[in-house]
Every structure is written in structure tokens, then in C-alpha cells.
Amino acid sequence: MRKRVLLLAATLTTGLLSALPATPAVAAPSRLTGDFNGDGYLDVALGAAGHQVGSHPQAGAVVVLYGSSSGLSAARRAVITQDSAGVPGAAEQGDLFGQTVAAGDLDGDGYSDLVVGAPGESIGTRNGVGSATVLFGGTSGLSGAAVLPQPSTLPEYGDFAAGLAVADFDGDGKRDVTVTGRADTRLYKGPFTRKGAPVVHVAVGELGTTAGVFAGDLNHDGTAERVYSSLFDGDEGGGIDYFSWNGSKYAMRNLPKADGVSGSVADVNGDGYGDLVLGDPSDPGRIKKSGHQGGQISVWYGGPNGPDPAQTPTVVHQDTAGAPGVAEAGDLFGSSISTGDINGDGYADVAVGAPDEAVGKVVSAGTVTVLFGSASGLTTKGSKLYTQDTPGVPGGSEKLDRFGQSVRLIDIDNNRKADLVVGAGGENGYGAVTVLRGSASGPTTTNAKFIGARDVALKGYADFGWTIAQ
């Protein structure tokens, strides 16, 4: 397999078009975030930014696997590139279309839409400016698209759309979008038209370079907080800032003791407030004083005023009592995180990827750890470790597979238990995803599914599964 550099903020590379019809939608769309065809089953959107379109390597693609009562299959898919009918622009080498993806109903029609980042997109003679495209949902799935308005000040190699999040940030019932980049972080206020036009878009001037963004309701006020991670001198673990809506304007808040470059928001302890789960995957060293060898995660519990900065968070790493595995330098434990209720007990659980973890002597084969929520918060009790050598998991652990490069907890078959989708971005050099069904005891390997890049007609070093829409 080809050796490649792992970017902590989720890297990818190429794209093509191939589409199969989705399940016909029911009479009314489900209005579920992530249900692109409105049939009541959540769908899974995966980036394949390394996909080769025609003669253009690393042009990029998005693969949508449509959900059903039987889960996912390679047959029920759509593969969308910038050469697909109705998608603006054109597939070009290095666009990286699909490097970031985020779902939400932007035009208010009840069908979830998908925002796709192409941080390598060139504008005129300026290389690597970046762009964000909205793919619109409907009865047959995603079709039609529009590019979000681009700031005129975007610089060359600014990587605009390196981070994306969709949610209602101001409580008006309309989905908004935030887009990050090396030099510009933007807020787009919904509703959106099918031409991609928001009500307004403004710069988030309080922030400098942001490594990523995610969203969720931390104070139970019905609006989502925008959580940004930033890498800068003096806080190499990833500084955390978030914005809350106070009814008339946004207030920026900081968690000075929190570190992370990945994250998710969910109610881990069942108290009604969203909790902030952060991944800090890099090793401490001479400059970076925080964290744990091999990486760690932390949970900052929400409350009526959001997470209390003075609280002592729950910290878990591979040397924590009860946690499976052993911490080793460079494991990248926490580089991918997702939250969801796997066992149906009402508490959000956490899936943590460690894509550079060795399995035996197999370097960078990758692992995923599942930790369970409880009334007392996140616990290592009953925690589980999965590799491609785990009995029942398809395939086998190979060098540079990077199983756990991405993770997503999502109830695909609508049985009220989140299924675990795991991306292995380096599988066979092209990438793959594995799906484990949720059950009362956690993810089960019974009837586990494996879908590789070639199963969905991706070409080149596709990087399939390096990112999954949250």
C-alpha cells in the first residue's frame, strides 16, 4: 500500500458519478437530518476526495449509501462528482471534492441536503482557494446543486471549506452553515434557495485559523453552539472556542483547559444537556505539554450555561483503567469521534478511532474503541475494541489500512440503536467502510458489512471513507 501522510483534520483526495435509484420516499418527507430521499431511513454520505474523475486524479467524489430496513449496501448508492449533471464547476486535479461533508435541510423542504467541501478548488489563477457546494435532497435522493457564495478575499491555498457544520445556530427554525478555512471562517444564515443563496453570510472575525468545526446544543436552549478548534503556538493540543446565541446576538466563549482537533456533541449522562466530547490525538512533547501518549479524549459536560470551564472533565485514553488496548506513541487515539446511542439505553455512547494503532506487528492497521454513556457520565465499563482481526469483522488487519480513520454512529435501519460505520481510508490503497449493527450489548459483528472503494466504482487512490458526514 502507498504510504501517505495523515492529516488530523480529516484528509482525502478524488471523484466520479454513478447513481442508482434510492428507495421511493413515503408520502411526506421524514424531515430527518441525513435522510436525503425522505423515506424515513438515514443515509450515509462518505467522502472520497482522492477519487480520479476521468484523467483528473484527486478531483474527488461523494458517495451516498442509502439506508433501509436491512441497512446499507453497495448497490443502493449515488456517486457524485463535479462532473455530475447539475453540479456546478468541473472536476479538476487536486480539487479534493468530498474532503469534508455535512448534512442538514437548508431549503426547508423536508429533505436533508448535503454540503460538500472542496478545499483544493482553484479559482481562476489562484490555486487551492477552496469552495463549498450544496447538493439538494429530494424523493430520489441527492440531485441538483449550488455553490455557496465565496468571500472575495479568499487567498491562494486558503483551504476554504476544510471544515463544515450545519445546524440552527440562532433558533429561527432554519438551518445555517459555517465554513472554516486557513484564513477565513464564515457563517451563512438560512434559509437557502436552490441557487445556494443564504439570507446573509458574514465573516467570523473573532477567530483566526481554525482546524475544524462541529455543532450541538450544549445548554438545552434549542439552538446549536458552533464549536471551533484552532491550532496555534501555545496551545498545540487544539484550542476550543464556541459561539452561543443569546436571543439577539452571538457570544463567543472559550474553554481554556480543553484541547481537541475532533469532536462531537451529545447527552452522555442523560441530564438533558449536550456534552462536548473532544479528541486530542497527538502525543505530548517538548512543545505540546497536554494530552497523553497515543492520544486521549475528554468529555466536558453541558449545563444551563454550557460546559463549566472550571469542571474536571472525564478523560479517557488507552491506559485508563478498564479501557481496552495499550497507549503507544503515534496511535492517534481520538483523531475521529462520533456519538450516538448504540444500545438503546437513553445515554449517548462514544466511538473513538485510533487509525495509526498497530495490531500486533501490523503498523497503522487501526482500531476503534466504543465507550458507553451512563448517569455518571462516560465510563470504560463494558468498553469494546474492534479491529479488522476481530472475529466477525470482514477483512483482516493490514499495514496502513487505517481502520478508524473516520467513525459514525447512526441508526441506519431505524431500530432505535445506532449502528457503527468505520472508515478505513487506506484499505488496499483505495479505502473502505465497515458497518456493525447496533444492539442491546453494543455493536455486533453479526451480519457485518464491508464496502470497498471498487465496490462503488471509485477510481485511483480514492481515499474512500476518510470522512463521513456527521
JOQUI-V324624 format. One record per residue. RES is the residue in one small letter. PHI is phi in whole degrees, -180 to 180 (NA if undefined). OMEGA is omega in whole degrees, 0 to 359 (999 if undefined). D_LAST is the distance of its C-alpha to the last C-alpha in Angstrom with 1 decimal. Layout:
res->[RES & RES]
phi->[PHI & PHI]
omega->[OMEGA & OMEGA]
d_last->[D_LAST & D_LAST]
This chain:
res->[m & r & k & r & v & l & l & l & a & a & t & l & t & t & g & l & l & s & a & l & p & a & t & p & a & v & a & a & p & s & r & l & t & g & d & f & n & g & d & g & y & l & d & v & a & l & g & a & a & g & h & q & v & g & s & h & p & q & a & g & a & v & v & v & l & y & g & s & s & s & g & l & s & a & a & r & r & a & v & i & t & q & d & s & a & g & v & p & g & a & a & e & q & g & d & l & f & g & q & t & v & a & a & g & d & l & d & g & d & g & y & s & d & l & v & v & g & a & p & g & e & s & i & g & t & r & n & g & v & g & s & a & t & v & l & f & g & g & t & s & g & l & s & g & a & a & v & l & p & q & p & s & t & l & p & e & y & g & d & f & a & a & g & l & a & v & a & d & f & d & g & d & g & k & r & d & v & t & v & t & g & r & a & d & t & r & l & y & k & g & p & f & t & r & k & g & a & p & v & v & h & v & a & v & g & e & l & g & t & t & a & g & v & f & a & g & d & l & n & h & d & g & t & a & e & r & v & y & s & s & l & f & d & g & d & e & g & g & g & i & d & y & f & s & w & n & g & s & k & y & a & m & r & n & l & p & k & a & d & g & v & s & g & s & v & a & d & v & n & g & d & g & y & g & d & l & v & l & g & d & p & s & d & p & g & r & i & k & k & s & g & h & q & g & g & q & i & s & v & w & y & g & g & p & n & g & p & d & p & a & q & t & p & t & v & v & h & q & d & t & a & g & a & p & g & v & a & e & a & g & d & l & f & g & s & s & i & s & t & g & d & i & n & g & d & g & y & a & d & v & a & v & g & a & p & d & e & a & v & g & k & v & v & s & a & g & t & v & t & v & l & f & g & s & a & s & g & l & t & t & k & g & s & k & l & y & t & q & d & t & p & g & v & p & g & g & s & e & k & l & d & r & f & g & q & s & v & r & l & i & d & i & d & n & n & r & k & a & d & l & v & v & g & a & g & g & e & n & g & y & g & a & v & t & v & l & r & g & s & a & s & g & p & t & t & t & n & a & k & f & i & g & a & r & d & v & a & l & k & g & y & a & d & f & g & w & t & i & a & q]
phi->[NA & -72 & -79 & -139 & -79 & -93 & -97 & -63 & -83 & 87 & -104 & -162 & -150 & -146 & -163 & -155 & -124 & -161 & -142 & -121 & -64 & -84 & -61 & -56 & -74 & -72 & -54 & -121 & -64 & -70 & 64 & -88 & -66 & 100 & -101 & -78 & -109 & 70 & -89 & 95 & -112 & -74 & -109 & -118 & -105 & -124 & -83 & -139 & -68 & -92 & -63 & -91 & -103 & 60 & -99 & -105 & -68 & 56 & -76 & 104 & -152 & -119 & -110 & -108 & -102 & -83 & -75 & -163 & -64 & -102 & 92 & -104 & -150 & -67 & -71 & -97 & -147 & -134 & -117 & -120 & -129 & -76 & -99 & -71 & -57 & 87 & -92 & -66 & 84 & -149 & -69 & -135 & -58 & 80 & -63 & 62 & -62 & 103 & -66 & -133 & -148 & -150 & -110 & 168 & -84 & -83 & -101 & 71 & -95 & 93 & -105 & -68 & -107 & -133 & -96 & -120 & -93 & -129 & -66 & -94 & -59 & -95 & -119 & 61 & -93 & -93 & -87 & 62 & -71 & 100 & -155 & -128 & -117 & -100 & -100 & -95 & -81 & -176 & -59 & -103 & 100 & -75 & -161 & 77 & -162 & -152 & -90 & -66 & -55 & -101 & -59 & -73 & -94 & -62 & -89 & -65 & 57 & -85 & 54 & -61 & 81 & -68 & -139 & -140 & -149 & -127 & -174 & -90 & -91 & -128 & 73 & -93 & 83 & -109 & -77 & -114 & -132 & -121 & -127 & -111 & -163 & -65 & -125 & -149 & -113 & -127 & -119 & -110 & -93 & -82 & -81 & -110 & -89 & -75 & -95 & 87 & -81 & -86 & -60 & -161 & -137 & -135 & -77 & -93 & -70 & -73 & -103 & -96 & -70 & -113 & -82 & -178 & -154 & -150 & -146 & 173 & -87 & -91 & -125 & 59 & -104 & 88 & -119 & -90 & -83 & -95 & -107 & -112 & -109 & -134 & -108 & -156 & -58 & 98 & -149 & -73 & -82 & 103 & -71 & -119 & -123 & -142 & -115 & -114 & -95 & -102 & 106 & -136 & -158 & -92 & -115 & -87 & -126 & -128 & -110 & -64 & -99 & -93 & -133 & 169 & -117 & -129 & -177 & -158 & -122 & -165 & -88 & -76 & -105 & 70 & -95 & 93 & -109 & -68 & -109 & -97 & -106 & -118 & -109 & -121 & -83 & -85 & -77 & -68 & -162 & -62 & -93 & -87 & -92 & -91 & 91 & -139 & -53 & 88 & 106 & -153 & -123 & -138 & -118 & -105 & -81 & -75 & -163 & -60 & -113 & 83 & -65 & -74 & -61 & -88 & -68 & -96 & -72 & -80 & -116 & -131 & -137 & -77 & -101 & -67 & -55 & 90 & -81 & -75 & 89 & -135 & -71 & -137 & -57 & 83 & -65 & 64 & -64 & 102 & -72 & -134 & -143 & -145 & -127 & 174 & -90 & -76 & -101 & 72 & -94 & 92 & -111 & -72 & -105 & -129 & -105 & -127 & -92 & -130 & -69 & -101 & -66 & -79 & -110 & 65 & -101 & -89 & -74 & 54 & -72 & 97 & -139 & -131 & -108 & -112 & -117 & -107 & -81 & -160 & -62 & -96 & 107 & -70 & -133 & -90 & -62 & 75 & -62 & -132 & -119 & -124 & -133 & -80 & -100 & -64 & -53 & 95 & -83 & -63 & 85 & -156 & -71 & -130 & -57 & 66 & -64 & 57 & -61 & 99 & -55 & -139 & -140 & -149 & -100 & -154 & -83 & -76 & -97 & 62 & -109 & 68 & -134 & -70 & -91 & -104 & -106 & -121 & -93 & -120 & -63 & -105 & -53 & 55 & 84 & -120 & 107 & -163 & -129 & -122 & -121 & -113 & -75 & -76 & -153 & -62 & -106 & 112 & -61 & -112 & -87 & -63 & 59 & -61 & -119 & -125 & -129 & -95 & -58 & -73 & -67 & -113 & 65 & -82 & -122 & 70 & -81 & -70 & 57 & -63 & 89 & -75 & -150 & -132 & -62 & -98]
omega->[181 & 177 & 179 & 180 & 180 & 176 & 186 & 183 & 178 & 181 & 178 & 181 & 193 & 181 & 184 & 174 & 170 & 185 & 173 & 183 & 176 & 176 & 179 & 182 & 175 & 187 & 179 & 179 & 185 & 185 & 177 & 175 & 182 & 175 & 189 & 179 & 172 & 185 & 178 & 176 & 180 & 181 & 183 & 178 & 184 & 176 & 173 & 189 & 178 & 183 & 179 & 177 & 185 & 179 & 186 & 177 & 177 & 173 & 171 & 179 & 169 & 177 & 176 & 174 & 186 & 182 & 179 & 179 & 179 & 178 & 184 & 171 & 179 & 183 & 183 & 188 & 166 & 176 & 189 & 177 & 176 & 171 & 179 & 180 & 176 & 180 & 182 & 177 & 180 & 179 & 180 & 180 & 175 & 178 & 182 & 175 & 183 & 179 & 174 & 180 & 178 & 187 & 175 & 181 & 186 & 183 & 172 & 181 & 179 & 177 & 179 & 176 & 182 & 175 & 185 & 177 & 173 & 187 & 178 & 182 & 176 & 178 & 184 & 180 & 182 & 183 & 172 & 179 & 179 & 179 & 177 & 183 & 176 & 172 & 188 & 179 & 179 & 186 & 180 & 180 & 183 & 176 & 183 & 185 & 176 & 178 & 175 & 179 & 182 & 173 & 181 & 185 & 183 & 182 & 172 & 182 & 178 & 176 & 177 & 184 & 172 & 175 & 181 & 170 & 179 & 176 & 173 & 186 & 183 & 172 & 180 & 179 & 180 & 179 & 177 & 181 & 169 & 183 & 180 & 177 & 183 & 185 & 186 & 172 & 191 & 174 & 178 & 183 & 177 & 9 & 181 & 171 & 178 & 170 & 177 & 184 & 173 & 174 & 180 & 171 & 185 & 176 & 173 & 191 & 183 & 185 & 171 & 178 & 180 & 181 & 182 & 181 & 170 & 189 & 175 & 184 & 184 & 185 & 174 & 178 & 178 & 175 & 182 & 171 & 173 & 183 & 182 & 172 & 184 & 176 & 180 & 180 & 180 & 176 & 184 & 176 & 180 & 178 & 184 & 172 & 174 & 182 & 175 & 177 & 182 & 180 & 179 & 179 & 179 & 175 & 178 & 180 & 183 & 171 & 190 & 182 & 182 & 177 & 176 & 174 & 175 & 180 & 179 & 178 & 177 & 182 & 184 & 184 & 172 & 182 & 178 & 179 & 176 & 179 & 184 & 180 & 186 & 175 & 178 & 193 & 186 & 182 & 171 & 181 & 185 & 181 & 182 & 185 & 186 & 173 & 183 & 179 & 180 & 180 & 180 & 170 & 176 & 178 & 176 & 190 & 181 & 179 & 183 & 177 & 184 & 179 & 177 & 182 & 182 & 183 & 171 & 184 & 170 & 180 & 179 & 171 & 185 & 172 & 177 & 179 & 179 & 179 & 179 & 177 & 179 & 181 & 177 & 181 & 175 & 179 & 184 & 173 & 182 & 179 & 171 & 183 & 170 & 181 & 178 & 182 & 184 & 188 & 174 & 182 & 178 & 178 & 178 & 177 & 186 & 172 & 185 & 177 & 172 & 191 & 179 & 176 & 174 & 174 & 191 & 178 & 183 & 187 & 175 & 175 & 174 & 178 & 172 & 177 & 176 & 179 & 188 & 175 & 180 & 180 & 179 & 179 & 182 & 183 & 174 & 180 & 179 & 182 & 186 & 178 & 180 & 171 & 175 & 171 & 177 & 180 & 180 & 177 & 183 & 176 & 178 & 181 & 179 & 180 & 176 & 173 & 183 & 171 & 186 & 174 & 173 & 176 & 177 & 172 & 187 & 180 & 186 & 186 & 173 & 178 & 178 & 174 & 183 & 174 & 181 & 175 & 184 & 174 & 173 & 190 & 181 & 183 & 180 & 181 & 186 & 180 & 181 & 173 & 176 & 181 & 175 & 184 & 175 & 178 & 181 & 180 & 181 & 180 & 179 & 178 & 177 & 180 & 176 & 182 & 178 & 178 & 182 & 182 & 181 & 176 & 180 & 172 & 176 & 184 & 179 & 175 & 197 & 186 & 180 & 178 & 177 & 174 & 180 & 180 & 180 & 999]
d_last->[28.1 & 27.7 & 27.0 & 24.4 & 23.4 & 20.0 & 18.3 & 16.4 & 14.0 & 12.7 & 15.4 & 16.1 & 19.0 & 20.1 & 20.1 & 22.1 & 22.2 & 22.8 & 21.8 & 22.8 & 22.9 & 20.3 & 21.6 & 23.5 & 22.0 & 23.8 & 26.1 & 23.7 & 20.0 & 17.8 & 16.0 & 12.8 & 9.5 & 8.3 & 12.1 & 13.4 & 16.9 & 17.4 & 18.9 & 17.3 & 15.2 & 11.4 & 10.9 & 8.9 & 8.7 & 9.8 & 11.6 & 15.3 & 16.6 & 19.8 & 20.8 & 24.4 & 25.2 & 28.9 & 30.6 & 27.8 & 26.0 & 22.6 & 22.2 & 18.8 & 17.0 & 13.8 & 14.1 & 12.9 & 14.0 & 15.0 & 14.9 & 18.3 & 20.5 & 21.0 & 17.4 & 16.6 & 19.2 & 19.9 & 22.2 & 19.8 & 18.0 & 17.9 & 18.2 & 18.1 & 19.8 & 21.6 & 24.7 & 23.3 & 25.3 & 24.2 & 21.9 & 23.6 & 25.0 & 25.9 & 24.5 & 26.2 & 26.4 & 23.9 & 21.6 & 18.5 & 16.8 & 13.3 & 13.1 & 10.0 & 7.8 & 6.0 & 6.9 & 9.7 & 13.4 & 15.3 & 18.7 & 19.0 & 20.1 & 18.0 & 16.0 & 12.4 & 12.4 & 10.5 & 11.1 & 12.1 & 13.6 & 16.9 & 18.2 & 21.3 & 22.5 & 26.1 & 27.8 & 31.5 & 33.0 & 30.3 & 28.1 & 24.5 & 24.0 & 20.5 & 19.1 & 16.1 & 16.5 & 15.3 & 15.4 & 16.6 & 16.1 & 19.3 & 21.4 & 21.2 & 17.5 & 16.6 & 19.8 & 21.2 & 19.7 & 20.6 & 20.2 & 19.4 & 22.7 & 23.2 & 25.1 & 28.5 & 28.6 & 26.0 & 27.7 & 28.1 & 25.5 & 23.5 & 20.1 & 18.9 & 15.2 & 14.6 & 11.8 & 9.9 & 8.5 & 9.3 & 11.1 & 14.8 & 16.2 & 19.9 & 20.2 & 21.7 & 19.4 & 18.1 & 14.7 & 15.0 & 13.4 & 13.9 & 14.6 & 15.9 & 18.6 & 21.5 & 23.8 & 22.1 & 19.3 & 19.1 & 18.3 & 18.4 & 19.5 & 19.0 & 20.2 & 20.0 & 22.5 & 22.1 & 23.7 & 20.8 & 22.9 & 21.5 & 24.0 & 24.2 & 22.4 & 23.6 & 23.4 & 22.1 & 25.4 & 25.1 & 22.8 & 23.9 & 21.9 & 18.3 & 16.5 & 12.9 & 11.2 & 8.6 & 9.7 & 11.0 & 14.6 & 16.8 & 20.1 & 19.8 & 21.1 & 18.8 & 17.2 & 14.2 & 15.0 & 13.9 & 13.9 & 15.2 & 16.3 & 19.5 & 21.8 & 25.5 & 28.9 & 29.5 & 25.9 & 24.8 & 22.4 & 20.1 & 21.1 & 18.9 & 19.5 & 17.9 & 19.1 & 20.1 & 21.8 & 25.3 & 26.2 & 27.8 & 26.0 & 23.4 & 24.4 & 23.2 & 23.1 & 23.1 & 22.8 & 25.5 & 25.4 & 21.6 & 20.3 & 17.0 & 15.1 & 11.7 & 10.4 & 8.7 & 10.6 & 12.0 & 15.7 & 17.0 & 20.6 & 20.7 & 22.5 & 20.5 & 19.0 & 15.5 & 15.9 & 14.6 & 13.8 & 14.6 & 15.2 & 18.5 & 19.1 & 22.2 & 25.7 & 28.1 & 31.1 & 33.8 & 31.7 & 28.6 & 30.0 & 26.9 & 24.9 & 26.1 & 27.1 & 24.3 & 21.6 & 20.6 & 18.0 & 19.0 & 18.2 & 19.5 & 20.2 & 19.8 & 22.8 & 24.5 & 24.5 & 21.2 & 21.4 & 25.1 & 25.6 & 28.6 & 27.0 & 27.0 & 23.4 & 22.8 & 22.7 & 22.1 & 22.9 & 24.6 & 28.0 & 27.1 & 29.4 & 27.9 & 25.0 & 25.3 & 26.1 & 28.0 & 26.9 & 28.1 & 27.9 & 25.1 & 22.9 & 19.8 & 18.8 & 15.7 & 14.5 & 11.2 & 9.9 & 7.8 & 9.4 & 10.8 & 14.4 & 15.5 & 19.2 & 19.3 & 21.3 & 19.5 & 18.2 & 14.7 & 14.8 & 13.3 & 12.7 & 14.0 & 14.6 & 18.0 & 18.3 & 21.8 & 23.2 & 26.5 & 27.1 & 30.9 & 32.2 & 29.4 & 27.9 & 24.1 & 23.5 & 20.6 & 19.6 & 16.9 & 18.0 & 17.0 & 18.3 & 19.0 & 19.0 & 22.4 & 24.6 & 25.5 & 22.0 & 20.3 & 22.9 & 23.8 & 25.8 & 25.0 & 22.4 & 21.9 & 21.6 & 20.7 & 21.9 & 23.0 & 26.4 & 25.4 & 27.5 & 25.8 & 22.9 & 23.7 & 25.2 & 26.5 & 25.7 & 26.8 & 27.2 & 24.3 & 21.9 & 19.3 & 17.8 & 14.8 & 14.0 & 10.3 & 9.2 & 6.9 & 8.6 & 8.7 & 12.2 & 13.0 & 16.7 & 16.8 & 19.0 & 17.4 & 16.3 & 12.9 & 13.2 & 12.4 & 11.2 & 12.6 & 13.0 & 16.5 & 16.8 & 20.5 & 21.5 & 24.9 & 24.2 & 21.8 & 18.7 & 17.5 & 15.0 & 16.3 & 15.4 & 17.0 & 17.5 & 17.2 & 20.7 & 22.8 & 23.3 & 19.8 & 18.4 & 21.3 & 22.4 & 24.4 & 23.6 & 20.9 & 19.9 & 19.8 & 18.9 & 20.2 & 20.1 & 23.6 & 22.7 & 20.7 & 23.4 & 21.8 & 24.5 & 25.3 & 23.4 & 20.1 & 17.7 & 15.8 & 12.7 & 12.7 & 9.1 & 6.3 & 3.8 & 0.0]
